Amino acid sequence: MSSAKRLALKNQLASQAGISRKSAPIRLLIGRVVVLLIWGAHDAVARWRCQAVVLCVFAVAAALLCTGLTCQQIGYWKDDETLWSHALAVTEDNDFANHNLGAAYFNQAWR
């Protein structure tokens, strides 16, 4: 497979997944920073006497953060129109989301 075909395939897959090619490096960087922070926190807390309490506090804080983010995301999954409209708002050139938003409008017209 030529490099041009490979790049076109990567762009198509990223578009279908709703991932902007411009935001992929930023997401990768954020993931690496999170892993670095987790391992750094583990090494820092390993020498503390009350490490179980500190780790529990951080675990509860992380769970509360995830709960809040989940509540925010649930609003986008209310119906197909809301979901695909949001996908188009946060991505570029997303043919998959355009198609599905059109299908949602079509299905809504037939109800």
N, C-alpha and C positions, 0 to 999 in steps of 0.2 A: 504494500500500500504506500502510495506516495505521501510526502509530508503535507501537501496541500489537501489531499483527501482526508488525512488524519486530523488536520486542523479543522476542516469543515465538519467532520464527525463530532469532534469535541465541542464545537460551537453549537451544533444541533442538540447534543445531549444536555449541555448546560442550559440551553434555552428551554428544552422540554422539562427539565427539573426546576426551572424557575430561578436559576442561578445566573447572575450577571457575571460575565467574564472579568469585568473590572473589579467586582467585589470579592472574587475568589481569593486573591492574595491577602486581602484584609482579613477575611475569615480564617485563613490559615495562620496568619500572624496572631490573631486573637486566641486561637486554639493553643498555639505554642506558649503564649504568655500565661494562659490559664494553667497549663501543665507545669510550667516553671514555678508559678505561685504555689501550686499544690505541693510539689516536691520540696520547695523551699520552706513552706510552713511545716511540713512533716519533719524536716531536718532540724528546724528551729525548736519545735515543741518536743522533740525526742529527749532533750536534756532536762525538761521541766518536770517537777514532781507532780503537778496537777494536770498532766497532759490529757488524761481522759476527759476531764471537765472542759478544757479548752477545745478539744476536738468535738465534743458534743455540742458546744455552743456554736461552733462554726458549721456543723452539720445541720443544726436546726435553722441557722440563718440561711444556709444554702437552700434548704427545703422551702422556707418561706419565700425566698426570692423566686424559686421555680414555680411555686404556687401562684404568686402574683403575675408572673409572665404568662403562665398558662391561662389565667383568668382573662388577661388581655387578648390572647390569641383566640380564645373561644368565640369572641365576638365576630371574628373573621370567618368562622365556620358556620354561621347562622343559616345560610342558604348558598346555593351555587352562585347566584349573582354577586353576593357580597364577597365570597371567596375569590372568584376570578377577577373581580374589579380590584380587589386589594393586590392580587398577584400582578396585575398589569401596572398598578401604581408604584410598586416597589422593584420592578424589573424592566429591562429594556428589550425590545424586539422578541417578545415571548409569544411565538405563534401558537403554542399549546394552550396558553391561557386565553388568547384571543378566540381560538376555536371553541373552547369550552364555555366562554362567556356567551358567544353566539348561540351555542346549543342551549344554554340556560334560558336565554331570551326566547328562543324558538319553543322550547318546552313550556315556558310560562305563557306564551300566546295560545297554546293548545289546551290549556286548563280550563 
